Amino acid sequence: QNLRLLRLNIVEKYYMDKKTLLVVDDDISTRELIVDALSQSEDYIIREAENGIEALQTIQKNHCDLIISDINMPGMDGMELLTRIREINPTIYVIMITGYPTIGLSVSAMKTGAVDFLTKPFDIDDLTYKVGIFLREKTILTKDHLDQRVDSVRLIDRVRELSTRSYIYDSIEQTVECNEHIFQEIADLALKVADGENCSILLYDEENSEFYPKIIRSPALKSYREKIIPSLNTIF
């Protein structure tokens, strides 16, 4: 009974406490944009750092729930900072942003432990929304961790998986005139991140309200093409 009360007190305290965020960017205008947007919520304590070294000093001295960090910074860049954060406290959520995106960089960031990867210029409303979602997920993870650590790890993996899927979807959506090579590259990215063997990319024809396959990377999936596509068209 005493342990149960202690657990409830810890969970209640975490729900009630303000969440601490750290914004890391050497570009003061970007940093101020993010800080100003997040400051609209009274639920956050927001700290700032202009480089990776300053950010490390901050998280070593203070509790931190989520970090938003640029990648391209002088001295210690965002990728090195991400690695160090994972070593110090792997429970901290990290959102990476960059003005020079590549598929390789995004895969590396997600594999290292980032929960999301955004490209400048980004939608500030989208960023603040994602921050809220990730913090709610972390609250759930903290509660679950007190019950069963295995479930928490699975949920963290699920959040990363969904973030990766979101990035892949954005890659497709931002490509106005995609050629076969780009779709092949997107399929390779999906297989690499998910460590899978089968992959299919279905495109939606809004005019005809139908799905059609663009990339199918498995003989098994090809054999079920006639079943999969009609089912999707019926659902949507």
C-alpha positions as CSV (number, residue, x, y, z in Angstrom):
1,Q,0.0,0.0,0.0
2,N,2.8,2.4,0.9
3,L,4.6,1.7,-2.4
4,R,1.4,2.3,-4.3
5,L,0.9,5.7,-2.6
6,L,4.5,6.6,-3.3
7,R,4.0,5.7,-7.0
8,L,0.8,7.8,-7.2
9,N,2.6,10.8,-5.6
10,I,5.5,10.5,-8.1
11,V,3.1,10.4,-11.1
12,E,1.0,13.2,-9.8
13,K,4.0,15.4,-9.2
14,Y,5.3,14.7,-12.8
15,Y,1.9,15.6,-14.2
16,M,1.7,18.9,-12.2
17,D,5.3,20.0,-12.7
18,K,6.2,22.3,-15.5
19,K,8.2,20.7,-18.3
20,T,11.7,22.0,-18.9
21,L,12.7,22.7,-22.5
22,L,16.1,23.7,-23.9
23,V,16.5,25.5,-27.2
24,V,20.0,25.2,-28.8
25,D,20.9,27.3,-31.9
26,D,23.7,29.7,-32.7
27,D,21.3,31.7,-34.9
28,I,19.7,34.1,-32.4
29,S,16.7,34.9,-34.7
30,T,15.7,31.2,-34.9
31,R,16.3,30.7,-31.2
32,E,14.1,33.7,-30.3
33,L,11.4,32.5,-32.7
34,I,11.2,29.1,-31.0
35,V,11.4,30.5,-27.5
36,D,8.7,33.1,-28.1
37,A,6.4,30.5,-29.6
38,L,6.9,28.0,-26.7
39,S,6.6,30.8,-24.1
40,Q,2.9,31.2,-25.0
41,S,2.3,28.1,-22.8
42,E,2.6,28.5,-19.0
43,D,3.4,24.8,-18.8
44,Y,7.0,25.2,-19.9
45,I,10.2,26.4,-18.3
46,I,12.4,27.4,-21.3
47,R,16.2,27.7,-21.3
48,E,18.5,28.7,-24.1
49,A,22.0,27.8,-25.3
50,E,23.9,29.1,-28.3
51,N,26.1,26.1,-28.9
52,G,26.6,22.5,-28.0
53,I,29.0,23.0,-25.1
54,E,26.7,25.5,-23.4
55,A,23.8,23.1,-23.9
56,L,25.8,20.3,-22.2
57,Q,26.6,22.4,-19.2
58,T,22.9,23.3,-18.9
59,I,21.6,19.7,-18.9
60,Q,24.4,18.6,-16.5
61,K,23.2,21.2,-14.0
62,N,19.5,21.2,-14.6
63,H,16.7,18.8,-15.3
64,C,15.5,18.8,-18.9
65,D,12.5,17.1,-20.5
66,L,13.0,18.0,-24.2
67,I,15.7,19.7,-26.3
68,I,15.3,21.4,-29.7
69,S,18.7,21.7,-31.3
70,D,20.1,22.9,-34.6
71,I,22.6,20.6,-36.3
72,N,25.0,23.0,-38.0
73,M,26.7,24.9,-35.1
74,P,30.4,25.9,-34.6
75,G,32.4,23.8,-32.3
76,M,30.2,21.0,-31.1
77,D,27.6,20.4,-33.7
78,G,24.1,19.1,-33.1
79,M,24.9,15.5,-33.9
80,E,27.8,15.3,-31.4
81,L,25.5,17.0,-28.9
82,L,22.8,14.4,-29.5
83,T,25.3,11.6,-28.9
84,R,26.4,13.2,-25.6
85,I,22.9,13.8,-24.5
86,R,22.1,10.1,-25.1
87,E,25.1,9.2,-22.9
88,I,24.1,11.6,-20.1
89,N,20.4,11.0,-20.0
90,P,18.7,8.9,-22.7
91,T,15.2,9.8,-21.5
92,I,15.6,13.4,-22.8
93,Y,13.6,13.9,-26.0
94,V,15.6,15.6,-28.7
95,I,14.2,17.3,-31.8
96,M,16.8,18.1,-34.5
97,I,16.5,21.0,-37.0
98,T,18.7,21.9,-39.9
99,G,18.8,24.1,-42.9
100,Y,20.9,21.6,-44.9
101,P,18.9,18.3,-44.9
102,T,20.0,15.1,-46.4
103,I,18.4,11.6,-46.2
104,G,21.7,10.3,-44.7
105,L,21.7,13.0,-42.0
106,S,18.1,12.3,-41.1
107,V,18.6,8.6,-40.8
108,S,21.7,9.2,-38.6
109,A,19.8,11.5,-36.3
110,M,16.9,9.1,-35.9
111,K,19.2,6.2,-35.4
112,T,21.2,8.1,-32.7
113,G,18.0,8.8,-30.8
114,A,16.3,12.0,-32.1
115,V,12.5,11.8,-31.9
116,D,12.0,14.1,-34.8
117,F,14.0,15.8,-37.6
118,L,12.8,19.2,-39.0
119,T,14.0,21.2,-42.0
120,K,14.4,25.0,-41.9
121,P,12.3,26.9,-42.6
122,F,9.8,25.0,-40.5
123,D,6.3,25.7,-39.5
124,I,6.5,27.1,-35.9
125,D,2.9,26.0,-35.1
126,D,3.8,22.5,-36.2
127,L,6.9,22.5,-34.0
128,T,4.9,23.7,-30.9
129,Y,2.3,21.1,-31.6
130,K,4.9,18.3,-31.8
131,V,6.5,19.5,-28.6
132,G,3.2,19.1,-26.8
133,I,2.6,15.6,-28.3
134,F,6.1,14.4,-27.3
135,L,5.8,15.8,-23.8
136,R,2.5,14.0,-23.3
137,E,4.1,10.8,-24.6
138,K,6.9,11.2,-22.2
139,T,4.5,11.7,-19.3
140,I,2.9,8.4,-20.2
141,L,6.3,6.8,-20.5
142,T,7.2,8.0,-17.1
143,K,4.1,6.6,-15.6
144,D,4.5,3.3,-17.4
145,H,8.2,3.1,-16.3
146,L,7.1,2.9,-12.7
147,D,5.0,-0.2,-13.6
148,Q,7.1,-1.9,-16.2
149,R,10.3,-0.7,-17.9
150,V,9.9,-2.9,-20.9
151,D,6.6,-1.2,-21.9
152,S,8.3,2.2,-21.7
153,V,11.1,1.1,-24.1
154,R,8.5,-0.2,-26.6
155,L,6.6,3.1,-26.4
156,I,9.8,5.1,-27.0
157,D,10.5,3.0,-30.0
158,R,7.0,3.5,-31.3
159,V,7.3,7.3,-31.0
160,R,10.6,7.2,-33.0
161,E,8.9,4.9,-35.6
162,L,6.0,7.3,-36.0
163,S,8.4,10.2,-36.3
164,T,10.4,8.4,-39.0
165,R,7.2,7.6,-40.9
166,S,6.2,11.3,-40.7
167,Y,9.6,12.3,-42.1
168,I,9.2,9.8,-45.0
169,Y,5.7,11.1,-45.7
170,D,6.9,14.7,-45.7
171,S,9.7,13.7,-48.1
172,I,7.1,12.3,-50.5
173,E,4.7,15.2,-50.0
174,Q,7.4,17.9,-50.7
175,T,8.4,16.2,-53.9
176,V,6.2,17.7,-56.6
177,E,7.5,15.8,-59.6
178,C,9.0,12.6,-58.3
179,N,10.9,10.3,-60.6
180,E,11.6,6.6,-60.1
181,H,15.0,7.2,-58.5
182,I,13.5,9.4,-55.7
183,F,10.9,6.8,-54.9
184,Q,13.6,4.1,-54.8
185,E,15.6,6.2,-52.4
186,I,12.6,6.7,-50.2
187,A,11.9,3.0,-50.1
188,D,15.6,2.4,-49.2
189,L,15.3,4.9,-46.4
190,A,12.2,3.2,-45.0
191,L,13.8,-0.3,-45.1
192,K,17.0,1.0,-43.5
193,V,15.3,2.8,-40.6
194,A,12.7,0.1,-40.0
195,D,15.3,-2.7,-40.5
196,G,12.8,-4.5,-42.7
197,E,12.7,-6.6,-45.8
198,N,9.4,-5.6,-47.4
199,C,8.3,-2.2,-48.4
200,S,5.6,-0.7,-50.6
201,I,4.7,2.9,-51.6
202,L,1.1,3.5,-52.5
203,L,0.1,6.9,-54.1
204,Y,-3.4,8.3,-53.8
205,D,-5.1,9.6,-56.9
206,E,-7.4,12.4,-55.6
207,E,-9.1,12.8,-58.9
208,N,-10.2,9.2,-59.2
209,S,-10.1,8.5,-55.4
210,E,-8.0,5.4,-55.8
211,F,-4.7,4.1,-54.6
212,Y,-2.1,2.7,-57.0
213,P,1.3,1.0,-56.2
214,K,4.4,3.0,-57.1
215,I,7.1,0.8,-55.4
216,I,6.7,-2.8,-54.2
217,R,9.8,-4.4,-52.8
218,S,8.6,-7.9,-52.0
219,P,7.4,-10.8,-54.2
220,A,4.9,-11.6,-51.5
221,L,3.4,-8.1,-51.6
222,K,3.2,-8.3,-55.4
223,S,1.2,-11.5,-55.2
224,Y,-1.3,-9.7,-53.0
225,R,-1.5,-6.6,-55.1
226,E,-5.0,-7.4,-56.4
227,K,-6.3,-7.9,-52.8
228,I,-4.5,-4.9,-51.1
229,I,-5.3,-2.1,-53.5
230,P,-9.1,-2.7,-53.8
231,S,-9.3,-3.0,-50.0
232,L,-7.7,0.3,-49.5
233,N,-9.9,2.0,-52.1
234,T,-12.9,0.6,-50.3
235,I,-11.8,1.8,-46.9
236,F,-10.9,5.3,-48.0
